[in-house]
Amino acid sequence: MTLTDDAPQDALSLAGDCEPSAEGGCCAIITEPASEYLAHIHARQPLALNARCRWDWLDPAITDGE
């Protein structure tokens, strides 16, 4: 699926970070404390992004966490 302005709002977007390099780079999934529903499986869970903020997350000019 291509991420476009009219993409379905029910698509799941997870926060991550990637630093590309000539050697292949490094990528990581950003996590948060697990919800009460998942805590019995693991203490952390992937950070799911609200579809309304997906463009802000991808904008390299935005560095403030708020």
C-alpha positions as a Markdown table, in Angstrom:
| # | Residue | x | y | z |
|---|---|---|---|---|
| 1 | Met | 0.0 | 0.0 | 0.0 |
| 2 | Thr | 1.3 | 3.5 | -0.9 |
| 3 | Leu | 0.9 | 6.1 | 1.8 |
| 4 | Thr | -1.2 | 8.9 | 0.3 |
| 5 | Asp | -3.5 | 11.6 | 1.7 |
| 6 | Asp | -6.5 | 9.5 | 0.8 |
| 7 | Ala | -5.1 | 6.2 | 2.2 |
| 8 | Pro | -7.5 | 4.3 | 4.4 |
| 9 | Gln | -7.6 | 5.5 | 8.0 |
| 10 | Asp | -7.7 | 2.0 | 9.3 |
| 11 | Ala | -4.2 | 1.2 | 8.1 |
| 12 | Leu | -1.9 | 0.5 | 11.0 |
| 13 | Ser | 1.2 | 2.7 | 11.2 |
| 14 | Leu | 4.0 | 1.9 | 13.7 |
| 15 | Ala | 6.6 | 4.4 | 14.8 |
| 16 | Gly | 10.2 | 3.6 | 13.8 |
| 17 | Asp | 13.5 | 5.1 | 12.9 |
| 18 | Cys | 16.0 | 4.3 | 10.2 |
| 19 | Glu | 19.5 | 5.5 | 9.5 |
| 20 | Pro | 20.5 | 4.5 | 6.0 |
| 21 | Ser | 24.2 | 4.0 | 5.2 |
| 22 | Ala | 26.4 | 2.6 | 2.5 |
| 23 | Glu | 26.8 | -0.6 | 4.6 |
| 24 | Gly | 23.0 | -1.1 | 4.9 |
| 25 | Gly | 22.1 | 1.1 | 7.8 |
| 26 | Cys | 20.1 | 0.4 | 10.9 |
| 27 | Cys | 16.4 | 0.4 | 11.7 |
| 28 | Ala | 14.5 | 0.2 | 14.9 |
| 29 | Ile | 10.8 | -0.1 | 16.0 |
| 30 | Ile | 9.9 | 2.5 | 18.7 |
| 31 | Thr | 8.1 | 0.9 | 21.6 |
| 32 | Glu | 6.1 | 2.0 | 24.7 |
| 33 | Pro | 5.0 | 0.3 | 27.8 |
| 34 | Ala | 2.5 | -2.4 | 27.0 |
| 35 | Ser | -1.2 | -1.9 | 27.5 |
| 36 | Glu | -3.0 | -3.9 | 30.1 |
| 37 | Tyr | -4.3 | -6.2 | 27.4 |
| 38 | Leu | -0.8 | -7.1 | 26.2 |
| 39 | Ala | 1.3 | -6.8 | 29.4 |
| 40 | His | 0.8 | -10.5 | 30.1 |
| 41 | Ile | 2.7 | -11.3 | 26.9 |
| 42 | His | 5.5 | -8.7 | 27.1 |
| 43 | Ala | 6.3 | -5.4 | 29.0 |
| 44 | Arg | 6.7 | -3.4 | 25.7 |
| 45 | Gln | 4.6 | -2.9 | 22.6 |
| 46 | Pro | 5.2 | -1.1 | 19.3 |
| 47 | Leu | 4.1 | 2.5 | 19.3 |
| 48 | Ala | 1.1 | 2.8 | 16.9 |
| 49 | Leu | 0.7 | 6.2 | 15.2 |
| 50 | Asn | -2.6 | 8.0 | 14.9 |
| 51 | Ala | -3.4 | 8.2 | 11.2 |
| 52 | Arg | -3.9 | 12.0 | 11.5 |
| 53 | Cys | -0.2 | 12.5 | 12.5 |
| 54 | Arg | 1.5 | 10.2 | 10.0 |
| 55 | Trp | 2.7 | 13.1 | 7.8 |
| 56 | Asp | 4.1 | 14.9 | 10.9 |
| 57 | Trp | 6.0 | 11.7 | 11.9 |
| 58 | Leu | 7.5 | 11.5 | 8.4 |
| 59 | Asp | 8.5 | 15.2 | 8.2 |
| 60 | Pro | 12.2 | 15.5 | 9.0 |
| 61 | Ala | 11.8 | 19.2 | 9.9 |
| 62 | Ile | 9.6 | 18.4 | 12.9 |
| 63 | Thr | 11.9 | 17.4 | 15.8 |
| 64 | Asp | 9.7 | 18.3 | 18.8 |
| 65 | Gly | 7.9 | 15.3 | 20.4 |
| 66 | Glu | 4.7 | 17.3 | 21.0 |
